[in-house]
Amino acid sequence: MSFTPNPAPTSSPATARCADLAEIEPNLAGAGLSIGIVMARFNKDVGEGLLSGCCH
């Protein structure tokens, strides 16, 4: 994955507060990557629904 920071626009006060943030261009090639899925035990019904969506 390459990191190319894009300058933050300074058109409004809201963006001026976030001027130190950098945007990372996505690289959607998944070759050689491993994926881990973590599920919390806080809300089992919601977690299992999300896990089911991830595995299909």
BELHU-V185512 format. One record per residue. N is the residue number from 0. RES is the residue in one small letter. NEAR is the number of other ideal C-beta (glycine too) atoms within 10 Angstrom. D_LAST is the distance of its C-alpha to the last C-alpha in Angstrom with 1 decimal. Layout:
((N & RES & NEAR & D_LAST) (N & RES & NEAR & D_LAST))
This chain:
((0 & m & 8 & 26.0) (1 & s & 6 & 29.2) (2 & f & 8 & 30.6) (3 & t & 8 & 32.8) (4 & p & 10 & 34.0) (5 & n & 10 & 34.8) (6 & p & 8 & 37.8) (7 & a & 15 & 37.1) (8 & p & 10 & 38.8) (9 & t & 10 & 41.8) (10 & s & 8 & 42.2) (11 & s & 8 & 41.9) (12 & p & 7 & 42.7) (13 & a & 7 & 39.1) (14 & t & 12 & 38.2) (15 & a & 11 & 41.4) (16 & r & 10 & 40.1) (17 & c & 10 & 37.0) (18 & a & 10 & 39.0) (19 & d & 6 & 38.0) (20 & l & 10 & 34.3) (21 & a & 10 & 32.9) (22 & e & 11 & 30.1) (23 & i & 11 & 27.8) (24 & e & 10 & 26.7) (25 & p & 7 & 23.0) (26 & n & 8 & 22.3) (27 & l & 4 & 18.8) (28 & a & 8 & 19.3) (29 & g & 8 & 17.1) (30 & a & 4 & 19.2) (31 & g & 5 & 20.2) (32 & l & 7 & 18.2) (33 & s & 5 & 16.6) (34 & i & 6 & 14.1) (35 & g & 4 & 14.6) (36 & i & 8 & 13.0) (37 & v & 6 & 15.8) (38 & m & 13 & 15.9) (39 & a & 9 & 19.3) (40 & r & 6 & 20.9) (41 & f & 7 & 22.6) (42 & n & 11 & 20.5) (43 & k & 10 & 18.4) (44 & d & 7 & 17.1) (45 & v & 11 & 16.0) (46 & g & 14 & 14.6) (47 & e & 11 & 12.5) (48 & g & 11 & 11.1) (49 & l & 14 & 10.4) (50 & l & 13 & 8.9) (51 & s & 9 & 6.5) (52 & g & 8 & 5.6) (53 & c & 10 & 5.7) (54 & c & 7 & 3.8) (55 & h & 5 & 0.0))
